[in-house]
Amino acid sequence: MSFKSHKKKLITLTVAVSFAALTQLTAFAEVVGKGVNPSFIQGPTAGTVQEDSSGTAANTAISAGNDYRYRIDYTTADSLRASAVVSGQATITNVNLNIYDPTKINITVDASALIGQVQELYLFDIKPYETDLFSRTDPLLVKPIGNGIFTLTADLFREDGSNRLYDAFVIAVPTESGYYPVSNRCYISNPEAIAPDQTPALNLGKKGLMVDPNILDDAIDQNIKHAFIAVTTSQLFGTGINYSFEGKTYSFDSGLINQLDQEINRLSSSGIAVTAGIVNGWNAAYPDLYRPGTAVQSSSAALYYGFNVETEEGFQMVKALASFLANRYNGHNSHGKITNWVIGNEINNQYWNYVGNYGVVDYTRIFQRTFRVFYNAIKSVSANDNVMFSLDYYWTIPAESGYVSKYPGKDVLDSFAALDKQEGSSNWALAIHPYPYPLTDPNFWNDEKSGKVNQEITTPVVSYLNLSVLTNYMHNSYMLDNNGNVRNIFMTEQGFSSIKNLSQDAQTEQAAAVAYGHYIVENNPDIDAYMLSRQLDNPGETKDGLYFGLSTTGADGSLVAKPAREVFKYIDDPAKSLEVSEFAKQIIGITDWSEVIPNFHI
């Protein structure tokens, strides 16, 4: 549930559950956005908190400063509905690279609602940081409205050699104040059409582990099929490795990158699918990485920050970073292969993705436009890599502690899915973290006793016990991918403490939870993989009474395996699985696995 720096100076971080947010804090940094004169649109009032679409107010006790501004985006659904320029709106229903000639972009438009109001429509490309067209005088195309239904074609590559891969498209009409958007913005939905690598994503099984970079041999010995590592991008920039992107050279820290190369290459060359969590720590030397006006927070208030694509400089830097990572770890060089990418961490809690005080829809839009930059960069290199965002286990309630904005996971998921459809449907994947509730008790089969876990869609928390609540929800039509399939779902962080309720030894219960948890995932066809937290006890967690490691460190510094390690190693071995899990039945209170897992199989 959290990212903590590893003891090595390494961009690959270990992940730790932090209780720091339990402490009352007063630290808060104002975020000053760029205000525009709302001459046409009535936007949110400065200093207010909007309610999300489900009616749940984004919880925050933080008030914005007097200089705080919401930046009005004239391409959002609310702005288009409020417009007095035209009655109704045009809709860009699709933006796709032509599969027969991916240097051409097909833009499908339904402007039938505007017939009789305008004679011509103007097509613009627009960057994530552009929120209006008032200063623009360079439409790509002019189209008579005709019957209102048409497809336009634009070039992927501009005359100067740059491309429109990261741009959105919008329909506008001229007014006295300049061109005015009359449609949604819509991004390219299929960047994978130009990917040189069309290889299917590696997935040899569901069992995975959050690995420690110092003991990779131990991780590989456990027959894992997936490995999770974390990368904090704020550490990547430096000197030693130059990367040219769109006419500019960016420099990266060769020492840190080389260490990351070694880790990723060691894992991927062993047939393990590597999942990388991409988070944005604070580095004052690179202010363009952060949204304008963002101030550094105490580590107890917010540990990571949202990426900045709201200025031209930030957008260029984030694009270059995403392109660098996608190309370096494409599996076709000596650096190794990243197969799955998690952008941000537990984005329903701004402790991990701080951007300031926003309601859930506006906050999710900020994240979603950053996500799309990474998505298009990665998918345009490796077509079948999974690009996802992660949620913690809070489903219909926000996190119960902390002092920055936080939201129910379901609200963020719903908002992300709706915004994705509005701005160009992509095949995003989902990462979840269904820890036991509470974290201090490995016996997740008793989670319903907490009063926070049940089998209804309204459950406050999703843990292993009610995992199907979430996976069943992803079968809803508005959650399906572009091919009508359930999206890929990965459990990228969850584990079981070997100390119960902060003081009681529970190593045997931890081992039972490892067995039971694996069987739940193995028997849920909607889960693609899980990555157990963690390989080794982490001091950042043990100080709070959480011992998630499959092993611990002895007094002499040696690696000491817990019973859970042996269970984990063989739990997916058909010849040994039932043998190593036999002991768990008595602990859980069953005589056969089919009592708790219908149609059980190993």
GUVO-474154 format. One line per field, with one value per residue (C-alpha): residue number from 1; residue in three letters; x, y, z. Coordinates in Angstrom, 2 decimals, padded with zeros to 5 digits. Layout:
// GUVO-474154
num = (NUM|...)
residu = (Ala|...)
u = (X|...)
v = (Y|...)
w = (Z|...)
// end
This chain:
// GUVO-474154
num = (1|2|3|4|5|6|7|8|9|10|11|12|13|14|15|16|17|18|19|20|21|22|23|24|25|26|27|28|29|30|31|32|33|34|35|36|37|38|39|40|41|42|43|44|45|46|47|48|49|50|51|52|53|54|55|56|57|58|59|60|61|62|63|64|65|66|67|68|69|70|71|72|73|74|75|76|77|78|79|80|81|82|83|84|85|86|87|88|89|90|91|92|93|94|95|96|97|98|99|100|101|102|103|104|105|106|107|108|109|110|111|112|113|114|115|116|117|118|119|120|121|122|123|124|125|126|127|128|129|130|131|132|133|134|135|136|137|138|139|140|141|142|143|144|145|146|147|148|149|150|151|152|153|154|155|156|157|158|159|160|161|162|163|164|165|166|167|168|169|170|171|172|173|174|175|176|177|178|179|180|181|182|183|184|185|186|187|188|189|190|191|192|193|194|195|196|197|198|199|200|201|202|203|204|205|206|207|208|209|210|211|212|213|214|215|216|217|218|219|220|221|222|223|224|225|226|227|228|229|230|231|232|233|234|235|236|237|238|239|240|241|242|243|244|245|246|247|248|249|250|251|252|253|254|255|256|257|258|259|260|261|262|263|264|265|266|267|268|269|270|271|272|273|274|275|276|277|278|279|280|281|282|283|284|285|286|287|288|289|290|291|292|293|294|295|296|297|298|299|300|301|302|303|304|305|306|307|308|309|310|311|312|313|314|315|316|317|318|319|320|321|322|323|324|325|326|327|328|329|330|331|332|333|334|335|336|337|338|339|340|341|342|343|344|345|346|347|348|349|350|351|352|353|354|355|356|357|358|359|360|361|362|363|364|365|366|367|368|369|370|371|372|373|374|375|376|377|378|379|380|381|382|383|384|385|386|387|388|389|390|391|392|393|394|395|396|397|398|399|400|401|402|403|404|405|406|407|408|409|410|411|412|413|414|415|416|417|418|419|420|421|422|423|424|425|426|427|428|429|430|431|432|433|434|435|436|437|438|439|440|441|442|443|444|445|446|447|448|449|450|451|452|453|454|455|456|457|458|459|460|461|462|463|464|465|466|467|468|469|470|471|472|473|474|475|476|477|478|479|480|481|482|483|484|485|486|487|488|489|490|491|492|493|494|495|496|497|498|499|500|501|502|503|504|505|506|507|508|509|510|511|512|513|514|515|516|517|518|519|520|521|522|523|524|525|526|527|528|529|530|531|532|533|534|535|536|537|538|539|540|541|542|543|544|545|546|547|548|549|550|551|552|553|554|555|556|557|558|559|560|561|562|563|564|565|566|567|568|569|570|571|572|573|574|575|576|577|578|579|580|581|582|583|584|585|586|587|588|589|590|591|592|593|594|595|596|597|598|599|600|601|602)
residu = (Met|Ser|Phe|Lys|Ser|His|Lys|Lys|Lys|Leu|Ile|Thr|Leu|Thr|Val|Ala|Val|Ser|Phe|Ala|Ala|Leu|Thr|Gln|Leu|Thr|Ala|Phe|Ala|Glu|Val|Val|Gly|Lys|Gly|Val|Asn|Pro|Ser|Phe|Ile|Gln|Gly|Pro|Thr|Ala|Gly|Thr|Val|Gln|Glu|Asp|Ser|Ser|Gly|Thr|Ala|Ala|Asn|Thr|Ala|Ile|Ser|Ala|Gly|Asn|Asp|Tyr|Arg|Tyr|Arg|Ile|Asp|Tyr|Thr|Thr|Ala|Asp|Ser|Leu|Arg|Ala|Ser|Ala|Val|Val|Ser|Gly|Gln|Ala|Thr|Ile|Thr|Asn|Val|Asn|Leu|Asn|Ile|Tyr|Asp|Pro|Thr|Lys|Ile|Asn|Ile|Thr|Val|Asp|Ala|Ser|Ala|Leu|Ile|Gly|Gln|Val|Gln|Glu|Leu|Tyr|Leu|Phe|Asp|Ile|Lys|Pro|Tyr|Glu|Thr|Asp|Leu|Phe|Ser|Arg|Thr|Asp|Pro|Leu|Leu|Val|Lys|Pro|Ile|Gly|Asn|Gly|Ile|Phe|Thr|Leu|Thr|Ala|Asp|Leu|Phe|Arg|Glu|Asp|Gly|Ser|Asn|Arg|Leu|Tyr|Asp|Ala|Phe|Val|Ile|Ala|Val|Pro|Thr|Glu|Ser|Gly|Tyr|Tyr|Pro|Val|Ser|Asn|Arg|Cys|Tyr|Ile|Ser|Asn|Pro|Glu|Ala|Ile|Ala|Pro|Asp|Gln|Thr|Pro|Ala|Leu|Asn|Leu|Gly|Lys|Lys|Gly|Leu|Met|Val|Asp|Pro|Asn|Ile|Leu|Asp|Asp|Ala|Ile|Asp|Gln|Asn|Ile|Lys|His|Ala|Phe|Ile|Ala|Val|Thr|Thr|Ser|Gln|Leu|Phe|Gly|Thr|Gly|Ile|Asn|Tyr|Ser|Phe|Glu|Gly|Lys|Thr|Tyr|Ser|Phe|Asp|Ser|Gly|Leu|Ile|Asn|Gln|Leu|Asp|Gln|Glu|Ile|Asn|Arg|Leu|Ser|Ser|Ser|Gly|Ile|Ala|Val|Thr|Ala|Gly|Ile|Val|Asn|Gly|Trp|Asn|Ala|Ala|Tyr|Pro|Asp|Leu|Tyr|Arg|Pro|Gly|Thr|Ala|Val|Gln|Ser|Ser|Ser|Ala|Ala|Leu|Tyr|Tyr|Gly|Phe|Asn|Val|Glu|Thr|Glu|Glu|Gly|Phe|Gln|Met|Val|Lys|Ala|Leu|Ala|Ser|Phe|Leu|Ala|Asn|Arg|Tyr|Asn|Gly|His|Asn|Ser|His|Gly|Lys|Ile|Thr|Asn|Trp|Val|Ile|Gly|Asn|Glu|Ile|Asn|Asn|Gln|Tyr|Trp|Asn|Tyr|Val|Gly|Asn|Tyr|Gly|Val|Val|Asp|Tyr|Thr|Arg|Ile|Phe|Gln|Arg|Thr|Phe|Arg|Val|Phe|Tyr|Asn|Ala|Ile|Lys|Ser|Val|Ser|Ala|Asn|Asp|Asn|Val|Met|Phe|Ser|Leu|Asp|Tyr|Tyr|Trp|Thr|Ile|Pro|Ala|Glu|Ser|Gly|Tyr|Val|Ser|Lys|Tyr|Pro|Gly|Lys|Asp|Val|Leu|Asp|Ser|Phe|Ala|Ala|Leu|Asp|Lys|Gln|Glu|Gly|Ser|Ser|Asn|Trp|Ala|Leu|Ala|Ile|His|Pro|Tyr|Pro|Tyr|Pro|Leu|Thr|Asp|Pro|Asn|Phe|Trp|Asn|Asp|Glu|Lys|Ser|Gly|Lys|Val|Asn|Gln|Glu|Ile|Thr|Thr|Pro|Val|Val|Ser|Tyr|Leu|Asn|Leu|Ser|Val|Leu|Thr|Asn|Tyr|Met|His|Asn|Ser|Tyr|Met|Leu|Asp|Asn|Asn|Gly|Asn|Val|Arg|Asn|Ile|Phe|Met|Thr|Glu|Gln|Gly|Phe|Ser|Ser|Ile|Lys|Asn|Leu|Ser|Gln|Asp|Ala|Gln|Thr|Glu|Gln|Ala|Ala|Ala|Val|Ala|Tyr|Gly|His|Tyr|Ile|Val|Glu|Asn|Asn|Pro|Asp|Ile|Asp|Ala|Tyr|Met|Leu|Ser|Arg|Gln|Leu|Asp|Asn|Pro|Gly|Glu|Thr|Lys|Asp|Gly|Leu|Tyr|Phe|Gly|Leu|Ser|Thr|Thr|Gly|Ala|Asp|Gly|Ser|Leu|Val|Ala|Lys|Pro|Ala|Arg|Glu|Val|Phe|Lys|Tyr|Ile|Asp|Asp|Pro|Ala|Lys|Ser|Leu|Glu|Val|Ser|Glu|Phe|Ala|Lys|Gln|Ile|Ile|Gly|Ile|Thr|Asp|Trp|Ser|Glu|Val|Ile|Pro|Asn|Phe|His|Ile)
u = (000.00|002.97|006.33|009.40|012.97|015.29|018.50|020.51|020.62|018.47|015.52|014.02|012.27|010.79|007.16|006.01|002.71|003.04|001.21|002.64|-000.68|-002.24|-000.53|-002.38|-000.63|-001.17|001.17|-000.49|000.82|-001.38|-001.57|-001.95|-003.38|-003.73|-007.04|-008.92|-011.72|-014.93|-016.69|-018.79|-018.62|-019.64|-016.91|-016.30|-015.87|-012.36|-011.85|-014.85|-014.98|-017.00|-019.04|-018.41|-020.95|-022.12|-022.91|-020.08|-018.17|-014.43|-013.40|-010.97|-010.58|-008.12|-009.18|-007.56|-005.62|-006.86|-004.65|-005.99|-007.63|-009.46|-008.38|-011.44|-011.25|-013.60|-013.54|-015.10|-018.65|-019.72|-018.26|-019.85|-023.25|-022.93|-021.90|-024.14|-022.24|-024.32|-027.24|-026.05|-022.61|-020.67|-019.14|-015.87|-016.74|-013.42|-009.84|-007.87|-004.69|-005.64|-004.71|-003.75|-001.74|-000.96|000.59|-003.01|-005.41|-009.14|-011.39|-015.07|-017.51|-021.21|-022.20|-025.85|-026.96|-025.42|-027.19|-028.91|-026.66|-023.32|-022.24|-018.65|-016.71|-013.01|-010.74|-007.89|-005.24|-004.78|-002.20|-003.11|-002.13|-004.39|-007.83|-009.21|-008.60|-008.98|-005.40|-005.28|-005.53|-004.31|-007.13|-006.08|-009.19|-012.42|-015.44|-018.94|-021.38|-023.46|-025.53|-023.38|-021.87|-018.39|-014.85|-011.86|-008.29|-005.18|-001.50|000.23|003.46|003.76|005.93|008.64|008.87|007.06|003.96|000.44|000.58|000.00|-002.46|-006.22|-008.57|-011.46|-014.13|-014.57|-016.48|-015.28|-016.58|-015.65|-013.40|-011.66|-012.31|-014.58|-014.69|-018.05|-016.98|-015.19|-011.44|-010.53|-007.14|-005.86|-007.31|-004.95|-001.33|-000.38|-001.04|002.42|004.26|007.24|006.73|003.43|004.49|001.83|002.51|004.39|002.27|003.36|001.24|-000.38|002.14|004.33|006.33|007.39|011.12|014.10|016.83|019.55|018.34|017.03|018.38|016.08|013.12|013.86|014.27|010.61|009.48|007.74|006.15|005.83|008.03|007.06|009.61|009.07|010.69|010.69|011.15|012.47|015.75|016.17|017.38|021.07|024.13|025.71|022.97|021.64|018.31|017.20|013.48|011.65|014.72|015.87|018.40|017.51|020.12|019.59|021.66|023.79|024.55|020.92|019.78|022.49|021.39|017.83|019.03|020.69|017.62|015.13|017.40|018.09|014.38|013.11|015.90|014.70|011.27|009.66|007.23|008.38|005.80|007.09|005.32|006.09|005.90|006.98|009.01|010.12|013.25|013.60|016.15|013.41|010.41|008.82|007.91|005.29|002.12|002.56|002.51|002.93|004.95|006.85|004.95|006.25|006.73|003.95|001.48|002.31|005.12|004.65|003.26|001.21|003.14|002.86|001.42|-000.27|002.60|004.45|007.73|006.22|004.40|007.63|009.56|006.96|006.71|010.49|010.61|007.83|009.40|012.82|011.50|009.31|012.17|014.92|012.90|011.34|013.10|015.10|018.37|020.52|018.49|015.64|011.88|009.13|005.84|003.39|003.37|001.51|001.33|001.16|000.33|-003.09|-004.34|-007.50|-005.29|-003.31|-000.69|000.74|-000.24|-000.48|-001.92|-003.98|-007.55|-009.95|-013.21|-012.94|-013.87|-011.45|-008.72|-009.21|-009.13|-005.75|-004.42|-006.05|-004.39|-001.00|-001.79|-002.57|000.89|002.51|-000.06|000.58|004.35|004.39|001.77|003.36|006.51|005.15|001.58|000.55|002.17|-000.36|-000.60|-002.64|-003.33|-003.73|-006.31|-006.00|-008.59|-010.96|-013.87|-016.85|-015.20|-012.07|-008.95|-009.59|-006.55|-004.44|-004.69|-004.64|-007.60|-008.61|-011.50|-013.38|-011.66|-014.89|-015.50|-012.07|-012.55|-015.95|-014.62|-011.59|-013.71|-016.16|-013.41|-011.59|-014.72|-015.23|-011.65|-010.86|-011.42|-008.18|-007.42|-006.23|-005.77|-006.43|-004.17|-005.65|-004.28|-006.72|-004.88|-006.65|-008.69|-007.22|-003.67|-002.42|-004.40|-003.40|-006.62|-008.52|-011.15|-012.43|-012.54|-016.35|-016.12|-014.53|-017.80|-015.91|-015.90|-018.99|-020.17|-022.24|-021.22|-021.47|-018.76|-016.47|-013.35|-012.30|-009.96|-009.19|-012.39|-014.71|-012.43|-015.23|-017.19|-014.64|-014.00|-017.75|-018.14|-015.60|-018.02|-020.38|-020.61|-019.19|-016.06|-015.23|-012.28|-012.43|-012.89|-015.79|-013.68|-013.12|-010.04|-006.83|-006.69|-003.50|-003.08|000.20|000.51|-000.99|000.43|-000.06|001.73|003.42|002.75|-000.93|-002.44|001.02|002.33|001.12|003.20|001.19|003.72|001.53|-001.51|000.56|001.47|-002.19|-003.17|-000.55|-002.06|-005.70|-004.99|-003.25|-006.16|-008.64|-006.67|-006.04|-009.76|-010.79|-010.51|-010.58|-007.30|-004.24|-001.60|-000.79|002.42|002.74|004.12|006.82|010.00|011.68|010.47|010.95|012.06|009.66|006.81|008.12|008.41|004.62|004.14|003.74|005.86|004.79|008.01|008.19|011.60|013.19|016.75|018.58|020.74|023.80|022.24|021.41|018.14|015.76|012.78|009.35|006.94|005.13|008.13|007.96|004.22|004.61|007.40|005.35|001.76|001.53|003.30|000.58|002.63|003.12|000.44|-002.15|000.56|002.06|-001.39|-002.93|-002.14|-004.07|-007.47|-007.57|-006.50|-009.17|-011.78|-012.54|-012.01|-011.91|-010.99|-014.22|-016.07|-014.74|-013.85|-016.59|-015.30|-011.90|-008.86|-005.12)
v = (000.00|002.30|002.95|003.34|004.02|001.06|001.13|001.20|004.39|002.71|003.78|000.39|000.91|-001.54|-001.04|-000.59|000.03|003.33|004.28|007.79|009.20|008.07|010.97|014.29|016.74|020.31|020.49|021.53|023.18|025.41|024.54|027.58|026.84|029.10|030.90|031.98|034.49|032.41|034.70|031.86|029.02|029.01|026.84|025.72|028.48|028.94|027.24|024.92|021.13|019.59|016.48|013.44|011.89|009.42|012.18|011.32|014.45|014.16|014.26|016.95|019.20|021.34|024.74|026.28|029.48|032.79|032.45|029.03|028.81|026.08|026.11|025.96|023.40|024.30|020.77|018.96|017.66|020.21|023.13|022.01|021.66|025.15|026.80|029.50|029.50|026.67|024.57|021.02|019.77|017.72|014.43|012.96|009.31|007.81|008.76|005.86|005.26|003.73|000.05|-000.13|003.09|004.07|007.35|008.53|009.39|008.84|011.14|010.16|012.97|013.23|016.90|016.31|018.31|021.42|021.27|024.59|026.45|026.44|025.96|024.84|023.00|023.37|020.55|021.33|019.22|020.11|019.32|018.09|021.48|023.42|024.07|026.48|027.63|031.39|032.11|029.48|030.36|027.10|024.61|021.40|021.14|022.95|020.79|021.78|020.32|018.47|015.80|016.10|012.60|012.33|011.05|013.34|012.32|013.97|013.10|011.46|013.23|016.96|018.54|019.26|015.54|015.76|013.66|013.89|010.65|012.48|015.07|015.17|016.44|018.82|020.40|024.18|027.10|030.69|033.39|037.02|035.83|033.23|029.60|027.92|024.15|022.54|018.92|016.74|016.39|012.91|011.18|008.35|005.08|002.62|003.79|000.11|000.21|001.71|-000.45|-002.31|-005.08|-006.93|-009.88|-011.07|-010.05|-012.65|-014.41|-017.95|-018.15|-016.05|-016.26|-013.24|-011.40|-007.90|-008.51|-007.20|-006.14|-007.36|-010.99|-011.72|-015.28|-016.01|-014.58|-016.60|-019.74|-019.41|-020.15|-016.81|-015.92|-012.20|-009.68|-006.21|-003.41|000.30|003.17|006.72|008.96|011.92|010.01|009.10|012.40|013.17|012.58|009.74|008.61|010.97|010.46|012.52|013.12|015.53|017.66|017.91|015.88|014.62|013.24|010.34|009.08|006.26|004.73|004.33|003.31|000.66|-000.82|-000.90|-002.53|-005.32|-006.03|-006.01|-008.01|-010.62|-011.14|-011.01|-013.27|-015.82|-015.92|-013.66|-010.92|-007.67|-005.18|-001.66|000.83|004.38|007.05|010.67|011.62|015.15|016.55|020.33|020.28|019.34|021.58|020.88|017.39|018.92|020.87|024.66|025.98|022.58|022.84|019.98|018.22|016.59|012.86|012.25|014.27|013.18|010.97|011.22|013.74|013.88|014.31|017.64|017.66|021.03|023.14|022.75|022.12|019.53|017.78|017.51|016.20|013.57|012.47|012.10|010.17|007.80|007.27|006.62|003.94|002.31|002.06|001.09|-001.76|-003.10|-006.46|-006.05|-004.96|-005.90|-003.87|-006.34|-006.20|-004.50|-006.17|-004.45|-000.82|000.72|004.51|006.03|004.21|003.84|006.92|007.16|008.55|011.70|010.64|008.76|011.18|014.67|017.39|019.55|019.97|018.65|016.77|013.25|013.98|016.89|014.99|011.89|013.98|015.42|011.91|010.43|012.87|012.07|008.37|008.68|010.13|007.05|004.78|006.09|006.09|002.47|001.02|002.66|000.66|-002.63|-003.17|-005.73|-004.40|-003.81|-000.19|000.27|002.39|001.05|001.39|000.55|-001.63|001.18|000.61|002.77|004.79|006.94|006.02|006.35|008.52|011.21|014.92|015.27|014.50|010.86|009.14|005.84|003.57|002.83|006.55|006.97|003.83|005.01|008.49|007.14|004.83|007.61|010.11|007.52|006.99|010.74|011.41|008.28|004.73|002.92|-000.62|000.37|-002.33|-002.22|-002.92|-003.55|-004.04|-006.26|-006.55|-008.14|-005.78|-004.79|-004.96|-006.29|-009.56|-012.14|-014.12|-012.52|-015.28|-013.47|-010.03|-009.81|-009.55|-006.12|-004.71|-003.25|-006.31|-007.94|-009.49|-006.51|-003.93|-001.36|-003.05|-000.43|-002.53|-005.17|-007.83|-011.38|-012.55|-010.55|-010.16|-011.24|-008.07|-006.08|-008.58|-009.07|-005.30|-005.20|-007.29|-004.31|-003.09|000.34|-001.29|-003.58|-002.90|-001.89|-005.50|-006.10|-008.14|-007.85|-005.72|-007.26|-007.08|-007.47|-007.64|-005.77|-005.44|-007.36|-009.48|-011.07|-010.15|-012.89|-010.85|-010.58|-007.50|-005.97|-008.48|-012.08|-014.55|-015.64|-017.27|-020.34|-018.17|-016.15|-019.38|-020.45|-017.07|-017.46|-020.82|-019.73|-016.44|-018.20|-020.57|-017.68|-015.96|-019.17|-019.88|-016.37|-016.19|-012.39|-012.00|-012.15|-012.27|-011.35|-010.03|-010.84|-008.27|-009.06|-011.11|-009.85|-008.01|-004.28|-002.03|000.68|-001.74|-003.76|-000.61|-000.44|-004.12|-005.33|-008.33|-009.11|-010.81|-014.47|-014.30|-012.18|-011.20|-013.09|-011.47|-012.20|-010.63|-013.96|-014.69|-016.69|-018.26|-018.26|-021.18|-019.05|-019.14|-022.91|-022.75|-019.93|-021.71|-024.84|-023.57|-023.47|-026.82|-029.37|-032.17|-030.45|-027.80|-029.77|-031.26|-027.92|-026.42|-029.31|-027.74|-024.59|-026.27|-026.72|-023.12|-021.78|-024.21|-026.37|-029.97|-029.37|-026.36|-026.64|-025.52|-021.99|-022.00|-023.34|-025.56|-025.55|-026.46|-025.98)
w = (000.00|-000.08|-001.66|000.53|-000.53|-000.50|001.53|-001.71|-003.74|-006.32|-008.41|-007.76|-004.47|-002.07|-001.18|002.38|004.10|005.89|009.05|008.93|007.80|011.09|012.81|012.89|010.57|009.54|006.55|003.34|000.20|-001.88|-005.54|-007.74|-011.17|-014.16|-014.05|-017.16|-017.47|-017.53|-019.96|-021.34|-018.81|-015.19|-013.67|-010.10|-007.57|-006.25|-002.91|-003.23|-003.29|-006.08|-005.52|-007.69|-010.03|-007.43|-004.98|-002.59|-001.66|-002.08|001.54|002.55|005.51|003.59|002.35|-000.68|-000.31|-001.66|-004.75|-005.66|-009.11|-010.89|-014.51|-016.73|-019.50|-022.32|-023.74|-020.79|-020.77|-018.14|-020.08|-023.35|-021.69|-020.20|-023.47|-024.98|-028.28|-029.74|-028.59|-028.18|-029.12|-031.62|-030.50|-031.68|-031.31|-032.40|-033.16|-034.56|-036.46|-039.80|-039.47|-043.15|-043.08|-039.48|-040.63|-041.10|-038.28|-038.78|-036.74|-036.65|-035.85|-035.10|-035.39|-036.26|-033.20|-034.75|-038.12|-038.81|-036.35|-038.16|-041.75|-041.22|-038.54|-037.79|-036.65|-034.26|-032.60|-028.95|-026.28|-022.77|-021.35|-023.74|-022.32|-024.93|-028.50|-028.13|-029.21|-031.95|-035.64|-037.18|-037.76|-039.46|-041.59|-042.38|-043.08|-044.25|-041.76|-044.38|-042.68|-039.56|-039.75|-041.22|-040.84|-041.19|-041.88|-040.43|-040.73|-037.78|-038.69|-039.14|-041.79|-039.20|-038.32|-034.97|-034.48|-033.10|-031.13|-027.83|-029.15|-028.84|-031.51|-031.06|-033.27|-033.01|-034.48|-034.92|-032.57|-031.93|-029.11|-031.24|-031.99|-029.48|-028.81|-029.57|-029.06|-026.60|-026.96|-028.16|-028.18|-030.35|-029.06|-030.74|-030.45|-030.61|-034.36|-034.91|-032.34|-033.80|-031.21|-031.54|-029.34|-026.84|-023.24|-021.23|-018.62|-017.69|-014.54|-011.85|-009.00|-008.43|-005.80|-004.90|-005.14|-003.22|-005.69|-003.32|-003.21|-006.69|-006.62|-003.68|-005.58|-008.71|-006.59|-005.55|-009.10|-009.56|-012.87|-012.09|-010.28|-009.12|-008.91|-008.28|-010.12|-008.81|-011.81|-009.84|-009.39|-013.04|-014.41|-014.07|-016.22|-018.13|-020.51|-023.17|-024.89|-027.86|-028.12|-030.41|-031.04|-027.44|-025.46|-021.99|-019.58|-017.19|-014.26|-015.68|-012.29|-011.32|-014.79|-015.01|-011.68|-012.93|-016.16|-014.22|-012.12|-015.00|-017.30|-014.60|-014.01|-017.60|-018.89|-016.31|-017.98|-015.37|-016.42|-014.84|-013.58|-012.90|-010.69|-011.87|-009.17|-009.09|-006.03|-005.27|-006.89|-006.66|-009.48|-011.97|-011.23|-014.62|-013.37|-011.05|-011.67|-011.50|-007.96|-006.29|-003.08|-001.50|001.27|004.39|003.82|006.33|004.29|000.74|-000.51|-004.29|-006.73|-009.87|-013.11|-014.88|-018.39|-017.83|-019.15|-022.41|-020.56|-018.26|-021.08|-023.09|-020.10|-019.20|-022.84|-023.04|-019.78|-020.82|-024.25|-022.72|-020.37|-023.02|-025.50|-023.07|-021.55|-024.75|-024.45|-027.66|-026.12|-023.14|-020.66|-020.15|-020.61|-018.63|-019.56|-017.23|-016.16|-013.20|-013.50|-010.03|-006.83|-005.21|-006.99|-004.91|-002.13|-002.89|-000.36|-003.34|-006.12|-004.71|-006.96|-004.61|-003.46|-006.10|-006.32|-007.63|-011.25|-011.69|-009.85|-011.97|-015.15|-014.11|-013.54|-016.62|-019.01|-017.50|-017.70|-021.39|-022.11|-020.56|-022.20|-025.71|-025.23|-024.04|-026.37|-029.43|-028.69|-027.32|-028.47|-025.87|-022.72|-019.97|-018.81|-015.64|-012.57|-009.05|-006.29|-002.61|-000.90|000.03|-002.35|-001.31|001.46|001.35|003.31|007.02|007.77|006.15|005.45|001.70|-000.53|-000.84|-002.55|-002.61|-005.11|-006.95|-007.51|-009.08|-011.17|-012.41|-013.15|-015.00|-017.14|-018.02|-018.85|-020.95|-023.04|-023.41|-024.48|-026.50|-025.29|-024.53|-023.38|-019.92|-017.32|-013.57|-010.60|-007.15|-003.62|-001.68|001.64|004.62|006.76|009.10|007.76|011.05|010.86|008.22|008.74|005.86|006.01|009.11|007.45|007.54|011.34|010.86|009.54|006.57|004.27|002.76|-000.49|-001.69|-004.29|-001.49|000.60|002.14|001.53|-001.02|000.37|-000.73|000.92|-001.36|-004.37|-006.69|-005.81|-007.78|-010.56|-011.13|-011.31|-014.13|-016.24|-016.57|-020.16|-019.33|-017.89|-020.81|-023.09|-026.75|-027.80|-025.41|-023.01|-019.27|-018.77|-017.52|-013.72|-011.73|-007.97|-007.76|-003.99|-001.08|001.69|005.08|008.28|010.33|013.46|014.35|015.95|016.29|018.86|018.41|016.42|013.38|011.08|010.57|009.85|007.38|005.58|005.52|004.07|001.32|000.33|000.53|-001.22|-004.10|-004.59|-004.64|-007.39|-009.32|-009.35|-010.40|-014.21|-014.19|-012.28|-014.52|-011.80|-008.21|-006.73|-003.05|-000.68|000.08|-000.27|002.92|006.01|005.57|008.46|007.32|008.05|010.98|013.09|012.76|013.59|010.00|008.96|005.41|004.33|003.35|005.00|007.67|008.54|011.28|013.94|011.82|008.73|007.11|005.34|007.55|005.79|007.42|006.86|004.28|001.96|001.50|000.89|-001.62|-003.49|-004.20|-004.11|-007.91|-008.41|-009.32|-007.76|-004.40|-004.02|-002.05|000.14|001.20|001.80|003.75|007.13|006.22|006.18|009.94|010.52|008.20|009.57|006.52|005.47|001.72|-000.39|-002.34|000.79|000.32|-003.40|-005.72|-008.53|-006.88|-008.96|-008.52)
// end
